[in-house]
């Protein structure tokens, strides 16, 4: 790292939620892209390491490609929180670099930071402390009594810009949050860290030896493909789950903090999104096709249809193609309880979004019912789906834009605008785009079972056979 430090920083970003890959109305890039851009200076940072869920791999790969960033991408089959994820990143850096004093910068991918210069200075101060053996986090000056954030209590001074951490506080009740908001010794816990790889792994071994043991076994068994490294699920299942805060920071005597006043916001809740959006004269954040009458202090987002709201205040309404959320702004943290309940019921709305990215492009589910599903498929120039077949469904393809090249059984032919074809159940078929423009196809599926796992692949340009 520059500025007198003896090593550069290895950035690690962990992406867990689909919203991190969607462009927010007030942000020109996605949250993930913003995070990657923060570590683009090669005089300070090495190539980033991205840890993400396997379901998001093509979103990650496409956005890294758009930014022109080389990155090692490690795929989790399921989440075990941040401590194991960062342990795997630390092991990856140990394998890649023989340099001493290797430092990790850990950045979640759902944060907004308005003052990049202030962040850079805080990282520089944290790096100096990390090289002295400290595990450093960043404390955000409190602005409001937030019950959705964890807190830090500042302790003794270590340096001009660094302090011991007196204690970590989980999400507090309203009374405690109100007292913390007016006490200069309390900060929001940002969830960002800088530390030496050796110190991190040493402390993790001290407090969670089984986690380290499993992570070593996982790392030795990573499955390498062209663009990703896959964590073997059977081995990872045995890994204890735990956050860096709970597993290490709350127990170690090496915890330190650097204050960070950089316009930070954790966009992990709808209320946080309301805070950063432009407001109308009634303090409403409005996105999409929305009509309001006598509404104030609210966040209303429409993604696919008209949403009208009358006579309400301090609410959150989010409409998507497959679900609608309505909650009071003060209770938005409880949305996770609904998500957990839907997950336990195995609902499709939780397992996958309406729009899914693939290495060849994307598809969006427009409508579905008993025995049928309608999708819009977009294939990038030069992209091709795998040669595949389905045992439970037939498909009808109609070209809306561009020119398609179709393989179906022994037939190969072009399909132009407003032309269609039928793909019988069980037939080997492939859709390709050999033209220079985007190919858009409406696909109507008809059958007894319409999920994405009814695919048998025979050939694939992206290594998915």
C-alpha positions in Angstrom: 0.0 0.0 0.0 1.2 3.5 -0.7 1.8 6.2 1.8 4.6 4.6 3.7 3.1 1.2 4.2 5.1 -1.8 3.3 2.5 -3.8 1.4 -0.6 -3.3 -0.8 -4.1 -4.3 0.3 -6.0 -7.3 -1.0 -9.6 -6.2 -1.3 -12.3 -8.8 -0.4 -15.9 -8.3 -1.2 -18.7 -10.6 -0.1 -22.0 -10.3 -2.2 -25.0 -12.0 -0.7 -28.2 -10.3 -2.0 -29.5 -9.8 -5.5 -30.2 -6.1 -4.9 -26.5 -5.5 -4.8 -26.4 -6.2 -8.5 -29.3 -3.9 -9.5 -28.9 -0.3 -10.4 -30.6 1.9 -7.8 -32.3 5.1 -9.1 -29.9 7.4 -7.3 -26.7 5.4 -8.2 -25.3 5.1 -11.7 -23.6 1.8 -11.0 -24.8 -1.2 -9.0 -23.7 -1.4 -5.4 -21.4 -4.2 -6.3 -19.8 -2.2 -9.1 -19.4 0.8 -6.7 -17.6 -1.5 -4.3 -15.2 -2.8 -6.9 -14.5 0.7 -8.2 -13.4 1.8 -4.7 -10.4 -0.6 -4.9 -9.4 0.1 -8.5 -6.1 2.0 -7.7 -3.4 -0.5 -8.5 -0.8 1.5 -6.6 -2.8 0.7 -3.4 -4.8 -2.4 -4.1 -4.2 -5.8 -5.6 -6.8 -7.6 -7.7 -10.0 -8.1 -5.6 -11.3 -11.4 -4.4 -15.1 -11.8 -4.6 -17.0 -14.3 -2.5 -20.6 -14.7 -3.6 -23.5 -17.2 -3.7 -23.3 -19.6 -6.6 -26.7 -18.3 -7.9 -25.1 -14.9 -8.5 -22.0 -16.0 -10.4 -23.1 -14.8 -13.8 -24.2 -11.4 -12.5 -20.7 -11.0 -10.8 -18.9 -12.2 -13.9 -20.8 -9.8 -16.2 -20.3 -6.8 -14.0 -16.6 -7.5 -13.5 -16.3 -7.8 -17.3 -18.1 -4.5 -17.8 -15.6 -2.8 -15.5 -12.6 -4.6 -17.0 -11.6 -6.0 -13.6 -9.7 -9.2 -13.1 -10.9 -10.9 -10.0 -10.8 -14.3 -8.2 -14.4 -15.3 -7.6 -15.2 -18.0 -5.0 -18.7 -19.4 -5.0 -20.5 -20.4 -1.8 -23.2 -23.1 -2.2 -24.9 -21.5 0.9 -24.0 -18.8 3.3 -22.0 -19.3 6.5 -21.6 -15.6 7.2 -18.4 -13.5 6.9 -15.8 -15.3 9.1 -15.4 -18.4 7.0 -15.7 -16.4 3.7 -12.9 -14.1 4.7 -10.8 -17.1 5.9 -11.0 -18.6 2.4 -10.0 -15.2 0.9 -7.0 -15.1 3.3 -5.9 -18.6 2.3 -6.2 -17.6 -1.4 -3.9 -14.6 -0.9 -1.4 -16.8 1.0 -1.3 -19.1 -2.0 -1.0 -16.2 -4.5 1.5 -14.0 -2.8 4.8 -14.6 -0.9 4.9 -11.0 0.3 5.1 -10.3 4.1 2.6 -8.2 5.9 -0.2 -9.1 3.5 -3.3 -7.0 4.5 -6.9 -7.7 3.7 -9.5 -5.0 3.2 -13.0 -6.5 3.7 -15.9 -4.6 2.0 -19.5 -5.7 2.0 -21.2 -5.0 -1.4 -24.3 -3.2 -0.1 -22.8 0.0 1.2 -23.1 3.5 -0.2 -20.1 5.8 0.5 -20.3 9.4 -0.8 -16.8 10.7 0.2 -14.3 8.3 -1.4 -11.3 10.5 -0.4 -12.3 10.2 3.3 -12.6 6.4 2.9 -9.1 6.3 1.3 -7.6 8.2 4.2 -9.4 6.0 6.8 -8.1 2.8 5.0 -4.6 4.3 5.1 -4.8 4.8 8.9 -6.4 1.4 9.4 -3.5 -0.2 7.3 -0.9 1.3 9.7 -2.7 -0.1 12.7 -3.1 -3.5 11.0 0.6 -3.7 10.3 1.1 -3.3 14.1 -1.1 -6.4 14.7 -4.5 -4.8 15.1 -7.7 -6.1 13.7 -9.3 -2.8 12.6 -12.9 -1.9 11.9 -14.4 1.4 10.9 -16.8 3.3 13.2 -19.4 5.5 11.6 -20.5 8.6 13.5 -24.1 8.2 14.6 -26.7 10.4 13.0 -30.0 9.0 14.3 -31.0 6.4 16.9 -30.8 3.3 14.5 -32.0 0.0 15.9 -31.0 -1.8 12.7 -27.2 -1.3 13.1 -24.7 -2.7 15.5 -22.6 -0.2 17.5 -19.0 0.3 18.7 -17.9 2.0 21.9 -14.7 3.9 21.4 -11.9 3.1 23.9 -8.4 4.3 24.6 -6.5 6.2 22.0 -3.9 4.2 20.1 -2.8 6.8 17.6 -3.9 10.1 16.2 -6.7 8.4 14.2 -7.0 5.0 15.9 -8.7 3.7 19.1 -9.2 0.6 21.0 -12.7 -0.9 20.9 -14.2 -0.8 24.3 -17.1 -3.1 23.4 -19.3 -4.2 20.6 -23.1 -3.8 20.9 -25.6 -5.8 19.0 -28.7 -4.1 17.5 -30.0 -2.1 20.5 -33.5 -1.3 21.6 -34.9 2.2 20.9 -34.0 3.6 24.4 -30.4 2.5 24.1 -30.1 3.7 20.5 -31.3 7.1 21.5 -28.6 7.4 24.1 -25.9 6.2 21.8 -26.9 8.7 19.1 -26.0 11.7 21.4 -22.8 10.1 22.9 -19.6 10.8 21.0 -18.0 7.6 22.2 -20.5 5.4 20.3 -20.3 4.7 16.5 -22.2 2.6 14.1 -20.4 -0.7 13.3 -19.7 -0.5 9.5 -18.8 -4.2 9.0 -15.7 -3.2 7.0 -12.3 -4.4 8.2 -8.5 -4.2 7.6 -6.2 -6.7 9.1 -3.1 -8.8 8.5 -3.9 -12.2 7.0 -1.6 -14.0 9.5 -3.2 -12.2 12.5 -6.7 -12.9 11.2 -6.0 -16.6 10.7 -4.2 -16.9 14.0 -7.0 -15.3 16.0 -9.6 -17.3 14.1 -7.7 -20.5 15.0 -7.7 -19.3 18.6 -11.4 -18.7 18.8 -12.9 -21.0 16.2 -10.4 -23.9 15.4 -13.1 -26.1 13.8 -13.9 -23.3 11.4 -10.3 -23.0 10.3 -9.9 -26.7 10.0 -12.9 -27.0 7.7 -11.9 -23.9 5.7 -8.4 -25.4 5.1 -10.1 -28.6 3.8 -12.5 -26.6 1.7 -9.7 -24.5 0.2 -7.7 -27.6 -0.7 -10.8 -29.0 -2.5 -11.9 -25.9 -4.4 -13.3 -26.9 -7.8 -11.8 -24.7 -10.5 -13.7 -23.8 -13.7 -12.8 -21.2 -16.3 -14.1 -18.2 -14.3 -14.9 -19.4 -10.8 -13.8 -21.5 -7.9 -16.6 -23.6 -6.4 -16.7 -24.5 -2.7 -17.7 -28.2 -2.3 -21.0 -28.2 -0.5 -20.5 -31.5 1.3 -17.3 -30.2 3.0 -18.6 -26.7 3.6 -21.7 -28.0 5.3 -19.5 -29.0 8.3 -18.2 -25.4 8.7 -19.6 -23.5 11.7 -21.3 -20.3 10.7 -20.3 -17.0 12.2 -19.7 -13.3 11.5 -16.2 -11.7 12.0 -17.6 -9.6 14.8 -19.1 -12.4 16.8 -16.4 -15.0 16.1 -13.3 -12.8 16.6 -13.8 -9.1 17.2 -15.9 -9.4 20.3 -13.4 -11.7 21.9 -9.9 -10.6 20.8 -7.6 -8.1 22.5 -6.4 -6.8 19.2 -9.7 -5.0 18.1 -9.2 -1.4 17.0 -11.3 1.2 15.2 -10.8 4.1 12.9 -13.6 6.7 12.7 -15.0 7.1 9.2 -17.2 10.1 8.3 -17.7 9.6 4.6 -21.4 9.7 3.9 -21.7 6.0 4.7 -25.0 4.2 4.5 -25.7 0.5 4.8 -28.3 0.0 2.1 -29.4 -3.3 3.7 -33.0 -2.1 4.4 -35.7 -0.3 2.6 -35.7 2.5 5.2 -32.0 3.1 4.4 -32.9 3.4 0.7 -35.5 6.0 1.6 -32.9 8.0 3.4 -30.5 8.3 0.4 -33.2 8.9 -2.3 -34.3 12.3 -3.5 -37.6 13.4 -1.8 -40.6 15.3 -3.0 -42.2 18.2 -1.1 -43.9 15.7 1.3 -40.7 13.9 2.0 -41.6 10.9 -0.1 -39.1 8.9 -2.2 -41.0 7.8 -5.3 -39.6 5.4 -7.9 -41.5 4.1 -11.0 -45.2 4.5 -11.9 -46.6 5.9 -8.7 -49.5 8.2 -7.8 -49.8 9.6 -4.3 -52.6 11.5 -2.6 -52.1 12.8 1.0 -49.0 10.7 1.6 -45.9 11.8 3.5 -42.6 10.4 4.7 -42.9 7.3 2.6 -40.9 5.1 0.2 -43.0 3.8 -2.8 -41.4 1.8 -5.6 -43.1 0.3 -8.6 -41.3 -2.0 -11.0 -44.0 -3.3 -13.3 -47.4 -1.5 -12.8 -49.2 1.5 -11.5 -49.2 1.9 -7.7 -51.6 4.3 -6.1 -51.4 5.3 -2.4 -53.9 7.4 -0.5 -53.8 8.9 3.1 -50.8 7.1 4.6 -47.6 8.2 6.2 -44.2 6.7 7.0 -44.7 3.6 5.0 -42.8 1.4 2.6 -44.4 -0.1 -0.5 -42.4 -2.1 -3.0 -44.1 -3.6 -6.0 -42.3 -6.2 -8.2 -43.6 -8.5 -10.9 -44.1 -11.4 -8.5 -44.7 -9.8 -5.0 -45.7 -6.7 -3.1 -44.3 -5.5 0.2 -46.2 -3.1 2.5 -44.7 -2.2 5.9 -44.3 0.7 8.3 -40.9 2.4 8.0 -40.2 1.8 11.7 -40.7 -1.9 11.2 -38.7 -2.6 8.0 -36.1 -4.7 9.8 -38.9 -7.4 10.4 -39.1 -8.0 6.7 -36.5 -10.7 7.1 -39.0 -12.7 9.2 -41.3 -12.8 6.2 -38.4 -13.9 4.0 -37.6 -16.7 6.5 -41.2 -17.8 6.5 -41.4 -17.9 2.7 -38.1 -19.7 2.6 -39.4 -22.4 4.9 -42.4 -22.8 2.7 -40.2 -23.2 -0.4 -41.7 -20.3 -2.2 -40.3 -19.5 -5.7 -40.4 -15.8 -4.9 -37.5 -16.3 -2.5 -35.5 -18.8 -4.5 -35.1 -16.7 -7.6 -35.9 -13.3 -9.0 -38.0 -12.7 -12.1 -34.9 -11.7 -14.0 -31.9 -14.1 -14.0 -28.5 -13.5 -15.6 -26.6 -16.2 -17.5 -23.2 -16.1 -19.3 -25.0 -15.7 -22.7 -27.4 -13.0 -21.5 -30.5 -13.1 -19.3 -34.1 -14.2 -19.1 -37.1 -12.8 -17.3 -40.3 -14.6 -16.3 -43.2 -12.5 -17.4 -46.2 -14.7 -16.4 -46.8 -18.3 -15.2 -49.7 -20.5 -14.4 -50.6 -24.1 -14.1 -48.8 -26.0 -16.9 -47.3 -22.9 -18.6 -44.7 -20.2 -18.2 -43.9 -17.2 -20.4 -40.3 -15.8 -20.5 -38.4 -13.0 -22.3 -35.0 -14.2 -23.3 -32.2 -11.9 -24.3 -29.0 -13.3 -25.9 -25.9 -11.1 -26.3 -24.1 -10.9 -29.6 -22.0 -14.1 -30.0 -23.9 -15.8 -27.1 -25.4 -19.3 -27.2 -27.4 -21.4 -24.8 -26.3 -24.9 -24.2 -27.3 -27.8 -26.5 -30.0 -29.2 -24.2 -33.3 -31.1 -23.9 -36.2 -31.1 -21.5 -38.2 -34.2 -20.4 -41.2 -32.4 -19.0 -41.9 -29.5 -21.3 -42.2 -28.3 -24.8 -41.3 -24.7 -25.9 -42.5 -22.1 -28.5 -40.0 -19.4 -29.5 -41.0 -16.1 -31.2 -38.3 -13.6 -32.2 -39.1 -10.0 -31.2 -35.7 -8.4 -32.1 -32.5 -9.5 -33.7 -31.8 -12.7 -35.6 -31.7 -16.2 -34.0 -29.9 -19.3 -35.1 -31.8 -22.4 -34.0 -30.8 -26.0 -33.7 -33.6 -28.5 -33.1 -33.0 -32.2 -33.6 -31.3 -32.5 -37.1 -32.5 -29.1 -38.3 -30.5 -25.9 -38.2 -32.1 -22.6 -39.4 -32.3 -18.8 -38.9 -35.3 -17.2 -37.3 -36.0 -13.5 -38.0 -38.2 -10.9 -36.5 -41.8 -12.0 -36.0 -41.0 -15.6 -36.9 -41.5 -18.5 -34.5 -40.7 -22.2 -34.1 -41.8 -25.1 -31.9 -39.4 -27.1 -29.7 -40.9 -30.6 -28.9 -40.4 -32.2 -25.6 -37.3 -34.3 -25.4 -35.7 -32.8 -28.5 -32.1 -31.6 -28.4 -32.1 -27.9 -29.1 -30.0 -24.7 -28.9 -30.6 -21.0 -29.4 -27.7 -18.8 -30.6 -27.1 -15.2 -31.6 -24.6 -15.0 -34.4 -25.5 -11.3 -35.2 -24.1 -8.0 -34.0 -27.3 -7.0 -32.2 -29.2 -8.2 -29.2 -31.5 -11.1 -29.7 -34.9 -11.0 -27.9 -37.1 -14.0 -27.9 -40.4 -14.7 -26.2 -40.5 -18.3 -24.9 -43.7 -20.1 -24.0 -43.2 -23.3 -22.0 -45.9 -25.9 -21.7 -45.6 -29.0 -19.6 -46.1 -30.8 -16.3 -42.9 -29.4 -14.7 -41.4 -26.0 -15.6 -38.4 -25.5 -13.2 -34.9 -24.7 -14.4 -33.5 -28.1 -13.2 -35.4 -29.9 -16.1 -32.4 -29.4 -18.3 -30.1 -32.1 -19.7 -27.0 -30.4 -21.3 -25.0 -32.1 -24.0 -22.7 -29.2 -25.1 -22.0 -25.9 -23.5 -19.5 -23.1 -24.2 -19.4 -22.1 -20.5 -18.4 -25.4 -18.9 -21.8 -26.3 -17.4 -22.1 -29.8 -18.9 
